[in-house]
Amino acid sequence: MRIESLARSIGMVDNVEEGLLVTMQTASIPVVSTLFGLTYLALALGKIPGLRIDRAGIALVGAAAMLACGAISMPDAAKAVDYETIVLLFGMMVIVASLRMAGFFALATEWIDARFSGPFALLAVTIALSGLLSAFLVNDVVCVALTPLVLQLCQRLKRPPIPYLIGLATASNVGSVATITGNPQNIIIGSLSQISYLRFAVRLAPVAAIGLILNFVVVAWVYRKVLRESKDCPVMVDETPRLRIHRPLLIKGIVVTTMTVAFFFAGKPIPLVALVAAAVLMLDRIRPEKLYRAIDWPLLVMFTGLFVVVHAFEVNVVHTWGIEGWNALRHSPVVLVSGLSVILSNLVSNVPAVLLFKPLMEVMPQKELAWLALAMSSTLAGNLTLLGSVANLIVVENARRAGTELGFVEYLKVGVPLTIVTTLVGVAWLRFINY
């Protein structure tokens, strides 16, 4: 108190307070760094040996540890959580769940079955449908809806499921590059960068479109022999399941989804539009608990925990790094941000990786370009390995439950070349095409 009183008397209280803050932060650097490192290591592993904890629990434990050690206060932790991201993700989950319950995805696969039963045609349409839906709806929940339907389609047409499952997973990642609502990391980037929905789509939709074409070429080439051999397999019409459509909910869901996307492009507040759309869809005779069961609550918990963990690390550690002097990253945002993002995204998953880039983005002279490069590369990086994105894991797990095993090495046959070629296309597009 005497020091503070003396400081006030000579007009230096602000400097003293800043000094005390720096001292507190410096003293906590080893603790915060350790907690952050352990949290991200556990996220990379996806578990803690000896415990039955998932990534959501790991993020929650990490946030609690940061609060307990004093690295961040409860009010600051609440401010660190980007509520717009949480609201938008929740709203999109409700929209997709409603479409799924109405039979929209089942109807889409029936339409494909009736018109594109050839092996290569079926692969092309599977990739196109997955990519298109993932461009506007969150790719993770699109994979939840489409995987069992693609498996049923392959069984009915006597097609080998692996090429189509890989095409579904990879296309969901590539297609989701196109818009802010394509995947969780884009939702975060959209909220933090304040890039408009239309501007984001104008810059990255061409990358997604080219990527989907390359997606088909790579999968078709890798599995060309398997697909050709399945060309003359008979179709078992008797195995066709009865299609169940909830027509009123289907019409309502399509209308609400179309209007939601239109409002996104019109520049209306994205989280608010998504929340209102979810509210409208919940005003129905469908039991709410059915919708609640379709919400990926663990993903929302993981986001909340990660916001707190990363913000505590940022204010206590990252601010001491002098990021303003990292000239290489600042002046070559597309190439270096993309390269670093691909590596980090496959080490700790793309959502945690994107949050790590936030302090760097704040000092970038070309902020929009840097954010777009991060969105593009962190999303395409999800195709590198089977563990690269949640969408991949959803497809693999659903396939395993249905009796189809998609192995890690098997996936690499497509994942490695596809990630390399699409990322190069994305880097070239952002680097040389300016508008």
TORKOL-4160 file (C-alpha; in steps of 0.2 Angstrom, whole numbers, padded with zeros to 4 digits, m for minus):
435
<pt num="1" X="0000" Y="0000" Z="0000"/>
<pt num="2" X="0014" Y="0012" Z="0004"/>
<pt num="3" X="0022" Y="0009" Z="m0013"/>
<pt num="4" X="0006" Y="0012" Z="m0022"/>
<pt num="5" X="0003" Y="0028" Z="m0012"/>
<pt num="6" X="0020" Y="0034" Z="m0016"/>
<pt num="7" X="0017" Y="0030" Z="m0034"/>
<pt num="8" X="0000" Y="0039" Z="m0034"/>
<pt num="9" X="0008" Y="0054" Z="m0027"/>
<pt num="10" X="0021" Y="0055" Z="m0041"/>
<pt num="11" X="0008" Y="0050" Z="m0055"/>
<pt num="12" X="0016" Y="0033" Z="m0058"/>
<pt num="13" X="0002" Y="0021" Z="m0052"/>
<pt num="14" X="m0002" Y="0015" Z="m0070"/>
<pt num="15" X="0016" Y="0009" Z="m0072"/>
<pt num="16" X="0016" Y="0001" Z="m0055"/>
<pt num="17" X="0000" Y="m0008" Z="m0059"/>
<pt num="18" X="0007" Y="m0014" Z="m0076"/>
<pt num="19" X="0023" Y="m0020" Z="m0067"/>
<pt num="20" X="0013" Y="m0030" Z="m0054"/>
<pt num="21" X="0003" Y="m0038" Z="m0069"/>
<pt num="22" X="0019" Y="m0042" Z="m0078"/>
<pt num="23" X="0026" Y="m0049" Z="m0062"/>
<pt num="24" X="0011" Y="m0060" Z="m0059"/>
<pt num="25" X="0011" Y="m0066" Z="m0077"/>
<pt num="26" X="0030" Y="m0070" Z="m0077"/>
<pt num="27" X="0028" Y="m0080" Z="m0060"/>
<pt num="28" X="0014" Y="m0090" Z="m0068"/>
<pt num="29" X="0022" Y="m0094" Z="m0084"/>
<pt num="30" X="0030" Y="m0111" Z="m0079"/>
<pt num="31" X="0013" Y="m0117" Z="m0071"/>
<pt num="32" X="0002" Y="m0111" Z="m0086"/>
<pt num="33" X="0014" Y="m0118" Z="m0099"/>
<pt num="34" X="0014" Y="m0135" Z="m0090"/>
<pt num="35" X="m0005" Y="m0135" Z="m0089"/>
<pt num="36" X="m0007" Y="m0130" Z="m0107"/>
<pt num="37" X="0006" Y="m0142" Z="m0113"/>
<pt num="38" X="m0002" Y="m0157" Z="m0104"/>
<pt num="39" X="m0020" Y="m0152" Z="m0110"/>
<pt num="40" X="m0014" Y="m0151" Z="m0128"/>
<pt num="41" X="m0005" Y="m0167" Z="m0126"/>
<pt num="42" X="m0020" Y="m0176" Z="m0120"/>
<pt num="43" X="m0030" Y="m0168" Z="m0134"/>
<pt num="44" X="m0018" Y="m0175" Z="m0146"/>
<pt num="45" X="m0019" Y="m0192" Z="m0139"/>
<pt num="46" X="m0038" Y="m0191" Z="m0137"/>
<pt num="47" X="m0037" Y="m0199" Z="m0120"/>
<pt num="48" X="m0028" Y="m0200" Z="m0103"/>
<pt num="49" X="m0020" Y="m0217" Z="m0100"/>
<pt num="50" X="m0029" Y="m0227" Z="m0087"/>
<pt num="51" X="m0045" Y="m0215" Z="m0087"/>
<pt num="52" X="m0061" Y="m0215" Z="m0097"/>
<pt num="53" X="m0060" Y="m0197" Z="m0102"/>
<pt num="54" X="m0063" Y="m0189" Z="m0119"/>
<pt num="55" X="m0058" Y="m0173" Z="m0127"/>
<pt num="56" X="m0072" Y="m0164" Z="m0120"/>
<pt num="57" X="m0068" Y="m0169" Z="m0103"/>
<pt num="58" X="m0049" Y="m0165" Z="m0106"/>
<pt num="59" X="m0054" Y="m0147" Z="m0111"/>
<pt num="60" X="m0065" Y="m0145" Z="m0096"/>
<pt num="61" X="m0051" Y="m0152" Z="m0084"/>
<pt num="62" X="m0039" Y="m0140" Z="m0092"/>
<pt num="63" X="m0050" Y="m0125" Z="m0090"/>
<pt num="64" X="m0053" Y="m0129" Z="m0072"/>
<pt num="65" X="m0035" Y="m0131" Z="m0069"/>
<pt num="66" X="m0031" Y="m0114" Z="m0076"/>
<pt num="67" X="m0045" Y="m0106" Z="m0065"/>
<pt num="68" X="m0038" Y="m0116" Z="m0049"/>
<pt num="69" X="m0020" Y="m0110" Z="m0051"/>
<pt num="70" X="m0026" Y="m0092" Z="m0054"/>
<pt num="71" X="m0020" Y="m0091" Z="m0072"/>
<pt num="72" X="m0037" Y="m0083" Z="m0076"/>
<pt num="73" X="m0051" Y="m0077" Z="m0066"/>
<pt num="74" X="m0069" Y="m0083" Z="m0067"/>
<pt num="75" X="m0076" Y="m0067" Z="m0075"/>
<pt num="76" X="m0062" Y="m0067" Z="m0088"/>
<pt num="77" X="m0065" Y="m0085" Z="m0091"/>
<pt num="78" X="m0083" Y="m0081" Z="m0095"/>
<pt num="79" X="m0077" Y="m0067" Z="m0107"/>
<pt num="80" X="m0065" Y="m0079" Z="m0115"/>
<pt num="81" X="m0079" Y="m0090" Z="m0121"/>
<pt num="82" X="m0085" Y="m0085" Z="m0138"/>
<pt num="83" X="m0103" Y="m0087" Z="m0136"/>
<pt num="84" X="m0107" Y="m0082" Z="m0154"/>
<pt num="85" X="m0097" Y="m0098" Z="m0159"/>
<pt num="86" X="m0107" Y="m0109" Z="m0147"/>
<pt num="87" X="m0124" Y="m0102" Z="m0152"/>
<pt num="88" X="m0120" Y="m0104" Z="m0171"/>
<pt num="89" X="m0114" Y="m0122" Z="m0169"/>
<pt num="90" X="m0129" Y="m0126" Z="m0158"/>
<pt num="91" X="m0141" Y="m0118" Z="m0171"/>
<pt num="92" X="m0133" Y="m0128" Z="m0185"/>
<pt num="93" X="m0134" Y="m0144" Z="m0176"/>
<pt num="94" X="m0153" Y="m0142" Z="m0173"/>
<pt num="95" X="m0156" Y="m0138" Z="m0191"/>
<pt num="96" X="m0147" Y="m0153" Z="m0197"/>
<pt num="97" X="m0155" Y="m0164" Z="m0184"/>
<pt num="98" X="m0172" Y="m0158" Z="m0190"/>
<pt num="99" X="m0168" Y="m0162" Z="m0208"/>
<pt num="100" X="m0162" Y="m0179" Z="m0203"/>
<pt num="101" X="m0178" Y="m0183" Z="m0193"/>
<pt num="102" X="m0188" Y="m0177" Z="m0207"/>
<pt num="103" X="m0180" Y="m0190" Z="m0219"/>
<pt num="104" X="m0171" Y="m0177" Z="m0230"/>
<pt num="105" X="m0155" Y="m0186" Z="m0231"/>
<pt num="106" X="m0163" Y="m0203" Z="m0234"/>
<pt num="107" X="m0173" Y="m0195" Z="m0248"/>
<pt num="108" X="m0157" Y="m0188" Z="m0256"/>
<pt num="109" X="m0149" Y="m0206" Z="m0255"/>
<pt num="110" X="m0164" Y="m0213" Z="m0263"/>
<pt num="111" X="m0163" Y="m0200" Z="m0277"/>
<pt num="112" X="m0145" Y="m0205" Z="m0280"/>
<pt num="113" X="m0149" Y="m0224" Z="m0280"/>
<pt num="114" X="m0163" Y="m0221" Z="m0294"/>
<pt num="115" X="m0151" Y="m0211" Z="m0305"/>
<pt num="116" X="m0133" Y="m0215" Z="m0302"/>
<pt num="117" X="m0130" Y="m0233" Z="m0298"/>
<pt num="118" X="m0114" Y="m0235" Z="m0308"/>
<pt num="119" X="m0099" Y="m0237" Z="m0297"/>
<pt num="120" X="m0090" Y="m0221" Z="m0303"/>
<pt num="121" X="m0106" Y="m0211" Z="m0305"/>
<pt num="122" X="m0111" Y="m0216" Z="m0287"/>
<pt num="123" X="m0094" Y="m0211" Z="m0281"/>
<pt num="124" X="m0095" Y="m0194" Z="m0290"/>
<pt num="125" X="m0112" Y="m0190" Z="m0283"/>
<pt num="126" X="m0108" Y="m0196" Z="m0265"/>
<pt num="127" X="m0093" Y="m0184" Z="m0265"/>
<pt num="128" X="m0104" Y="m0170" Z="m0273"/>
<pt num="129" X="m0118" Y="m0172" Z="m0261"/>
<pt num="130" X="m0106" Y="m0173" Z="m0246"/>
<pt num="131" X="m0097" Y="m0158" Z="m0251"/>
<pt num="132" X="m0112" Y="m0148" Z="m0255"/>
<pt num="133" X="m0121" Y="m0151" Z="m0239"/>
<pt num="134" X="m0105" Y="m0149" Z="m0229"/>
<pt num="135" X="m0103" Y="m0132" Z="m0237"/>
<pt num="136" X="m0118" Y="m0125" Z="m0229"/>
<pt num="137" X="m0121" Y="m0137" Z="m0214"/>
<pt num="138" X="m0108" Y="m0142" Z="m0201"/>
<pt num="139" X="m0098" Y="m0156" Z="m0209"/>
<pt num="140" X="m0098" Y="m0167" Z="m0193"/>
<pt num="141" X="m0117" Y="m0168" Z="m0192"/>
<pt num="142" X="m0118" Y="m0171" Z="m0211"/>
<pt num="143" X="m0107" Y="m0186" Z="m0209"/>
<pt num="144" X="m0117" Y="m0192" Z="m0194"/>
<pt num="145" X="m0133" Y="m0192" Z="m0206"/>
<pt num="146" X="m0125" Y="m0198" Z="m0222"/>
<pt num="147" X="m0114" Y="m0212" Z="m0216"/>
<pt num="148" X="m0127" Y="m0225" Z="m0212"/>
<pt num="149" X="m0136" Y="m0221" Z="m0228"/>
<pt num="150" X="m0121" Y="m0223" Z="m0239"/>
<pt num="151" X="m0118" Y="m0240" Z="m0231"/>
<pt num="152" X="m0135" Y="m0245" Z="m0234"/>
<pt num="153" X="m0134" Y="m0240" Z="m0252"/>
<pt num="154" X="m0117" Y="m0249" Z="m0255"/>
<pt num="155" X="m0125" Y="m0265" Z="m0247"/>
<pt num="156" X="m0141" Y="m0263" Z="m0258"/>
<pt num="157" X="m0131" Y="m0261" Z="m0274"/>
<pt num="158" X="m0117" Y="m0273" Z="m0269"/>
<pt num="159" X="m0103" Y="m0260" Z="m0270"/>
<pt num="160" X="m0087" Y="m0260" Z="m0260"/>
<pt num="161" X="m0090" Y="m0248" Z="m0246"/>
<pt num="162" X="m0072" Y="m0242" Z="m0242"/>
<pt num="163" X="m0070" Y="m0230" Z="m0258"/>
<pt num="164" X="m0087" Y="m0222" Z="m0254"/>
<pt num="165" X="m0084" Y="m0220" Z="m0236"/>
<pt num="166" X="m0067" Y="m0212" Z="m0239"/>
<pt num="167" X="m0075" Y="m0201" Z="m0252"/>
<pt num="168" X="m0089" Y="m0196" Z="m0240"/>
<pt num="169" X="m0077" Y="m0191" Z="m0226"/>
<pt num="170" X="m0064" Y="m0182" Z="m0237"/>
<pt num="171" X="m0077" Y="m0173" Z="m0247"/>
<pt num="172" X="m0086" Y="m0167" Z="m0231"/>
<pt num="173" X="m0069" Y="m0159" Z="m0226"/>
<pt num="174" X="m0066" Y="m0151" Z="m0243"/>
<pt num="175" X="m0083" Y="m0145" Z="m0246"/>
<pt num="176" X="m0084" Y="m0137" Z="m0229"/>
<pt num="177" X="m0070" Y="m0125" Z="m0234"/>
<pt num="178" X="m0082" Y="m0115" Z="m0244"/>
<pt num="179" X="m0092" Y="m0106" Z="m0230"/>
<pt num="180" X="m0091" Y="m0100" Z="m0212"/>
<pt num="181" X="m0104" Y="m0113" Z="m0207"/>
<pt num="182" X="m0095" Y="m0128" Z="m0215"/>
<pt num="183" X="m0086" Y="m0134" Z="m0200"/>
<pt num="184" X="m0082" Y="m0130" Z="m0182"/>
<pt num="185" X="m0065" Y="m0121" Z="m0185"/>
<pt num="186" X="m0073" Y="m0110" Z="m0199"/>
<pt num="187" X="m0086" Y="m0105" Z="m0186"/>
<pt num="188" X="m0073" Y="m0100" Z="m0174"/>
<pt num="189" X="m0063" Y="m0090" Z="m0188"/>
<pt num="190" X="m0079" Y="m0082" Z="m0194"/>
<pt num="191" X="m0083" Y="m0076" Z="m0176"/>
<pt num="192" X="m0065" Y="m0070" Z="m0172"/>
<pt num="193" X="m0061" Y="m0062" Z="m0189"/>
<pt num="194" X="m0078" Y="m0054" Z="m0193"/>
<pt num="195" X="m0077" Y="m0058" Z="m0211"/>
<pt num="196" X="m0094" Y="m0058" Z="m0219"/>
<pt num="197" X="m0102" Y="m0074" Z="m0224"/>
<pt num="198" X="m0103" Y="m0068" Z="m0242"/>
<pt num="199" X="m0085" Y="m0062" Z="m0243"/>
<pt num="200" X="m0079" Y="m0079" Z="m0235"/>
<pt num="201" X="m0088" Y="m0089" Z="m0248"/>
<pt num="202" X="m0082" Y="m0078" Z="m0262"/>
<pt num="203" X="m0064" Y="m0081" Z="m0258"/>
<pt num="204" X="m0065" Y="m0099" Z="m0253"/>
<pt num="205" X="m0079" Y="m0108" Z="m0262"/>
<pt num="206" X="m0068" Y="m0109" Z="m0278"/>
<pt num="207" X="m0055" Y="m0119" Z="m0268"/>
<pt num="208" X="m0069" Y="m0130" Z="m0262"/>
<pt num="209" X="m0076" Y="m0133" Z="m0279"/>
<pt num="210" X="m0058" Y="m0137" Z="m0287"/>
<pt num="211" X="m0055" Y="m0148" Z="m0271"/>
<pt num="212" X="m0070" Y="m0158" Z="m0274"/>
<pt num="213" X="m0065" Y="m0162" Z="m0292"/>
<pt num="214" X="m0048" Y="m0167" Z="m0286"/>
<pt num="215" X="m0056" Y="m0177" Z="m0272"/>
<pt num="216" X="m0065" Y="m0188" Z="m0285"/>
<pt num="217" X="m0050" Y="m0190" Z="m0296"/>
<pt num="218" X="m0039" Y="m0196" Z="m0282"/>
<pt num="219" X="m0052" Y="m0208" Z="m0274"/>
<pt num="220" X="m0057" Y="m0215" Z="m0291"/>
<pt num="221" X="m0038" Y="m0217" Z="m0296"/>
<pt num="222" X="m0033" Y="m0226" Z="m0280"/>
<pt num="223" X="m0048" Y="m0238" Z="m0281"/>
<pt num="224" X="m0050" Y="m0239" Z="m0300"/>
<pt num="225" X="m0048" Y="m0258" Z="m0300"/>
<pt num="226" X="m0060" Y="m0261" Z="m0286"/>
<pt num="227" X="m0073" Y="m0250" Z="m0293"/>
<pt num="228" X="m0072" Y="m0257" Z="m0311"/>
<pt num="229" X="m0073" Y="m0275" Z="m0304"/>
<pt num="230" X="m0090" Y="m0270" Z="m0295"/>
<pt num="231" X="m0097" Y="m0263" Z="m0311"/>
<pt num="232" X="m0108" Y="m0278" Z="m0315"/>
<pt num="233" X="m0114" Y="m0283" Z="m0298"/>
<pt num="234" X="m0132" Y="m0286" Z="m0297"/>
<pt num="235" X="m0144" Y="m0275" Z="m0287"/>
<pt num="236" X="m0155" Y="m0283" Z="m0274"/>
<pt num="237" X="m0171" Y="m0274" Z="m0275"/>
<pt num="238" X="m0179" Y="m0285" Z="m0261"/>
<pt num="239" X="m0167" Y="m0277" Z="m0248"/>
<pt num="240" X="m0173" Y="m0260" Z="m0251"/>
<pt num="241" X="m0179" Y="m0253" Z="m0234"/>
<pt num="242" X="m0195" Y="m0243" Z="m0233"/>
<pt num="243" X="m0192" Y="m0225" Z="m0234"/>
<pt num="244" X="m0199" Y="m0215" Z="m0220"/>
<pt num="245" X="m0203" Y="m0197" Z="m0223"/>
<pt num="246" X="m0211" Y="m0184" Z="m0211"/>
<pt num="247" X="m0218" Y="m0173" Z="m0225"/>
<pt num="248" X="m0223" Y="m0158" Z="m0214"/>
<pt num="249" X="m0206" Y="m0157" Z="m0205"/>
<pt num="250" X="m0197" Y="m0160" Z="m0221"/>
<pt num="251" X="m0205" Y="m0145" Z="m0230"/>
<pt num="252" X="m0203" Y="m0134" Z="m0215"/>
<pt num="253" X="m0185" Y="m0140" Z="m0213"/>
<pt num="254" X="m0181" Y="m0136" Z="m0231"/>
<pt num="255" X="m0189" Y="m0119" Z="m0231"/>
<pt num="256" X="m0181" Y="m0114" Z="m0214"/>
<pt num="257" X="m0164" Y="m0120" Z="m0220"/>
<pt num="258" X="m0165" Y="m0111" Z="m0237"/>
<pt num="259" X="m0170" Y="m0095" Z="m0228"/>
<pt num="260" X="m0156" Y="m0097" Z="m0216"/>
<pt num="261" X="m0143" Y="m0098" Z="m0229"/>
<pt num="262" X="m0151" Y="m0083" Z="m0238"/>
<pt num="263" X="m0150" Y="m0073" Z="m0223"/>
<pt num="264" X="m0132" Y="m0078" Z="m0220"/>
<pt num="265" X="m0127" Y="m0072" Z="m0238"/>
<pt num="266" X="m0138" Y="m0056" Z="m0235"/>
<pt num="267" X="m0126" Y="m0051" Z="m0221"/>
<pt num="268" X="m0137" Y="m0054" Z="m0206"/>
<pt num="269" X="m0129" Y="m0058" Z="m0189"/>
<pt num="270" X="m0125" Y="m0077" Z="m0192"/>
<pt num="271" X="m0127" Y="m0083" Z="m0174"/>
<pt num="272" X="m0143" Y="m0074" Z="m0172"/>
<pt num="273" X="m0150" Y="m0081" Z="m0189"/>
<pt num="274" X="m0145" Y="m0099" Z="m0184"/>
<pt num="275" X="m0153" Y="m0097" Z="m0167"/>
<pt num="276" X="m0169" Y="m0091" Z="m0173"/>
<pt num="277" X="m0169" Y="m0105" Z="m0186"/>
<pt num="278" X="m0167" Y="m0118" Z="m0173"/>
<pt num="279" X="m0181" Y="m0110" Z="m0162"/>
<pt num="280" X="m0193" Y="m0110" Z="m0177"/>
<pt num="281" X="m0189" Y="m0128" Z="m0180"/>
<pt num="282" X="m0192" Y="m0133" Z="m0162"/>
<pt num="283" X="m0209" Y="m0126" Z="m0163"/>
<pt num="284" X="m0216" Y="m0142" Z="m0169"/>
<pt num="285" X="m0225" Y="m0158" Z="m0163"/>
<pt num="286" X="m0209" Y="m0167" Z="m0163"/>
<pt num="287" X="m0203" Y="m0171" Z="m0145"/>
<pt num="288" X="m0189" Y="m0159" Z="m0141"/>
<pt num="289" X="m0179" Y="m0173" Z="m0133"/>
<pt num="290" X="m0176" Y="m0181" Z="m0150"/>
<pt num="291" X="m0168" Y="m0165" Z="m0155"/>
<pt num="292" X="m0158" Y="m0164" Z="m0139"/>
<pt num="293" X="m0151" Y="m0181" Z="m0142"/>
<pt num="294" X="m0145" Y="m0176" Z="m0159"/>
<pt num="295" X="m0135" Y="m0161" Z="m0152"/>
<pt num="296" X="m0116" Y="m0165" Z="m0150"/>
<pt num="297" X="m0115" Y="m0158" Z="m0132"/>
<pt num="298" X="m0097" Y="m0165" Z="m0129"/>
<pt num="299" X="m0091" Y="m0154" Z="m0144"/>
<pt num="300" X="m0099" Y="m0138" Z="m0136"/>
<pt num="301" X="m0091" Y="m0143" Z="m0119"/>
<pt num="302" X="m0074" Y="m0145" Z="m0128"/>
<pt num="303" X="m0076" Y="m0128" Z="m0137"/>
<pt num="304" X="m0080" Y="m0119" Z="m0120"/>
<pt num="305" X="m0065" Y="m0127" Z="m0111"/>
<pt num="306" X="m0053" Y="m0124" Z="m0125"/>
<pt num="307" X="m0058" Y="m0105" Z="m0126"/>
<pt num="308" X="m0053" Y="m0104" Z="m0107"/>
<pt num="309" X="m0037" Y="m0114" Z="m0109"/>
<pt num="310" X="m0031" Y="m0105" Z="m0124"/>
<pt num="311" X="m0035" Y="m0087" Z="m0117"/>
<pt num="312" X="m0026" Y="m0091" Z="m0101"/>
<pt num="313" X="m0011" Y="m0097" Z="m0111"/>
<pt num="314" X="m0012" Y="m0081" Z="m0122"/>
<pt num="315" X="m0013" Y="m0068" Z="m0108"/>
<pt num="316" X="0000" Y="m0076" Z="m0097"/>
<pt num="317" X="0013" Y="m0083" Z="m0109"/>
<pt num="318" X="0010" Y="m0079" Z="m0128"/>
<pt num="319" X="0011" Y="m0060" Z="m0124"/>
<pt num="320" X="0029" Y="m0062" Z="m0118"/>
<pt num="321" X="0034" Y="m0069" Z="m0135"/>
<pt num="322" X="0035" Y="m0053" Z="m0145"/>
<pt num="323" X="0025" Y="m0059" Z="m0159"/>
<pt num="324" X="0025" Y="m0042" Z="m0167"/>
<pt num="325" X="0043" Y="m0046" Z="m0172"/>
<pt num="326" X="0039" Y="m0063" Z="m0181"/>
<pt num="327" X="0042" Y="m0055" Z="m0198"/>
<pt num="328" X="0042" Y="m0071" Z="m0208"/>
<pt num="329" X="0025" Y="m0076" Z="m0203"/>
<pt num="330" X="0018" Y="m0059" Z="m0204"/>
<pt num="331" X="0024" Y="m0055" Z="m0221"/>
<pt num="332" X="0020" Y="m0072" Z="m0229"/>
<pt num="333" X="0003" Y="m0076" Z="m0221"/>
<pt num="334" X="m0003" Y="m0088" Z="m0234"/>
<pt num="335" X="0012" Y="m0100" Z="m0236"/>
<pt num="336" X="0019" Y="m0100" Z="m0219"/>
<pt num="337" X="0002" Y="m0100" Z="m0209"/>
<pt num="338" X="m0005" Y="m0114" Z="m0221"/>
<pt num="339" X="0011" Y="m0124" Z="m0218"/>
<pt num="340" X="0011" Y="m0122" Z="m0199"/>
<pt num="341" X="m0008" Y="m0125" Z="m0198"/>
<pt num="342" X="m0007" Y="m0142" Z="m0207"/>
<pt num="343" X="0006" Y="m0148" Z="m0195"/>
<pt num="344" X="m0002" Y="m0141" Z="m0179"/>
<pt num="345" X="m0020" Y="m0147" Z="m0185"/>
<pt num="346" X="m0013" Y="m0165" Z="m0186"/>
<pt num="347" X="m0004" Y="m0164" Z="m0170"/>
<pt num="348" X="m0018" Y="m0157" Z="m0159"/>
<pt num="349" X="m0033" Y="m0157" Z="m0171"/>
<pt num="350" X="m0039" Y="m0142" Z="m0181"/>
<pt num="351" X="m0050" Y="m0133" Z="m0168"/>
<pt num="352" X="m0037" Y="m0132" Z="m0155"/>
<pt num="353" X="m0024" Y="m0127" Z="m0168"/>
<pt num="354" X="m0035" Y="m0113" Z="m0174"/>
<pt num="355" X="m0037" Y="m0106" Z="m0157"/>
<pt num="356" X="m0018" Y="m0106" Z="m0155"/>
<pt num="357" X="m0016" Y="m0094" Z="m0170"/>
<pt num="358" X="m0028" Y="m0081" Z="m0163"/>
<pt num="359" X="m0013" Y="m0070" Z="m0155"/>
<pt num="360" X="m0004" Y="m0071" Z="m0171"/>
<pt num="361" X="m0018" Y="m0066" Z="m0181"/>
<pt num="362" X="m0021" Y="m0050" Z="m0171"/>
<pt num="363" X="m0004" Y="m0043" Z="m0176"/>
<pt num="364" X="m0005" Y="m0048" Z="m0195"/>
<pt num="365" X="m0005" Y="m0033" Z="m0207"/>
<pt num="366" X="m0016" Y="m0043" Z="m0219"/>
<pt num="367" X="m0028" Y="m0050" Z="m0207"/>
<pt num="368" X="m0041" Y="m0056" Z="m0219"/>
<pt num="369" X="m0029" Y="m0065" Z="m0230"/>
<pt num="370" X="m0021" Y="m0074" Z="m0215"/>
<pt num="371" X="m0038" Y="m0079" Z="m0207"/>
<pt num="372" X="m0043" Y="m0086" Z="m0224"/>
<pt num="373" X="m0027" Y="m0096" Z="m0226"/>
<pt num="374" X="m0030" Y="m0103" Z="m0209"/>
<pt num="375" X="m0048" Y="m0108" Z="m0213"/>
<pt num="376" X="m0042" Y="m0116" Z="m0229"/>
<pt num="377" X="m0027" Y="m0125" Z="m0223"/>
<pt num="378" X="m0034" Y="m0131" Z="m0206"/>
<pt num="379" X="m0049" Y="m0139" Z="m0214"/>
<pt num="380" X="m0040" Y="m0147" Z="m0228"/>
<pt num="381" X="m0027" Y="m0154" Z="m0216"/>
<pt num="382" X="m0041" Y="m0164" Z="m0208"/>
<pt num="383" X="m0039" Y="m0176" Z="m0223"/>
<pt num="384" X="m0021" Y="m0180" Z="m0220"/>
<pt num="385" X="m0025" Y="m0195" Z="m0208"/>
<pt num="386" X="m0039" Y="m0204" Z="m0201"/>
<pt num="387" X="m0037" Y="m0194" Z="m0185"/>
<pt num="388" X="m0036" Y="m0178" Z="m0194"/>
<pt num="389" X="m0054" Y="m0172" Z="m0191"/>
<pt num="390" X="m0070" Y="m0177" Z="m0181"/>
<pt num="391" X="m0079" Y="m0180" Z="m0198"/>
<pt num="392" X="m0067" Y="m0194" Z="m0202"/>
<pt num="393" X="m0069" Y="m0202" Z="m0185"/>
<pt num="394" X="m0088" Y="m0201" Z="m0186"/>
<pt num="395" X="m0087" Y="m0210" Z="m0203"/>
<pt num="396" X="m0075" Y="m0223" Z="m0196"/>
<pt num="397" X="m0085" Y="m0226" Z="m0180"/>
<pt num="398" X="m0102" Y="m0228" Z="m0189"/>
<pt num="399" X="m0094" Y="m0240" Z="m0202"/>
<pt num="400" X="m0087" Y="m0250" Z="m0188"/>
<pt num="401" X="m0103" Y="m0252" Z="m0179"/>
<pt num="402" X="m0111" Y="m0258" Z="m0196"/>
<pt num="403" X="m0097" Y="m0271" Z="m0198"/>
<pt num="404" X="m0086" Y="m0262" Z="m0210"/>
<pt num="405" X="m0068" Y="m0258" Z="m0204"/>
<pt num="406" X="m0059" Y="m0243" Z="m0212"/>
<pt num="407" X="m0040" Y="m0244" Z="m0207"/>
<pt num="408" X="m0028" Y="m0231" Z="m0204"/>
<pt num="409" X="m0016" Y="m0236" Z="m0217"/>
<pt num="410" X="m0030" Y="m0239" Z="m0230"/>
<pt num="411" X="m0036" Y="m0221" Z="m0227"/>
<pt num="412" X="m0018" Y="m0214" Z="m0230"/>
<pt num="413" X="m0019" Y="m0220" Z="m0248"/>
<pt num="414" X="m0031" Y="m0206" Z="m0252"/>
<pt num="415" X="m0028" Y="m0194" Z="m0237"/>
<pt num="416" X="m0009" Y="m0190" Z="m0240"/>
<pt num="417" X="m0010" Y="m0186" Z="m0259"/>
<pt num="418" X="m0027" Y="m0177" Z="m0257"/>
<pt num="419" X="m0021" Y="m0166" Z="m0243"/>
<pt num="420" X="m0005" Y="m0161" Z="m0252"/>
<pt num="421" X="m0013" Y="m0157" Z="m0269"/>
<pt num="422" X="m0029" Y="m0148" Z="m0262"/>
<pt num="423" X="m0018" Y="m0138" Z="m0250"/>
<pt num="424" X="m0006" Y="m0133" Z="m0264"/>
<pt num="425" X="m0021" Y="m0127" Z="m0274"/>
<pt num="426" X="m0028" Y="m0117" Z="m0259"/>
<pt num="427" X="m0012" Y="m0109" Z="m0256"/>
<pt num="428" X="m0010" Y="m0104" Z="m0275"/>
<pt num="429" X="m0027" Y="m0098" Z="m0276"/>
<pt num="430" X="m0026" Y="m0086" Z="m0261"/>
<pt num="431" X="m0008" Y="m0081" Z="m0265"/>
<pt num="432" X="m0011" Y="m0076" Z="m0283"/>
<pt num="433" X="m0029" Y="m0073" Z="m0285"/>
<pt num="434" X="m0033" Y="m0057" Z="m0277"/>
<pt num="435" X="m0051" Y="m0049" Z="m0277"/>
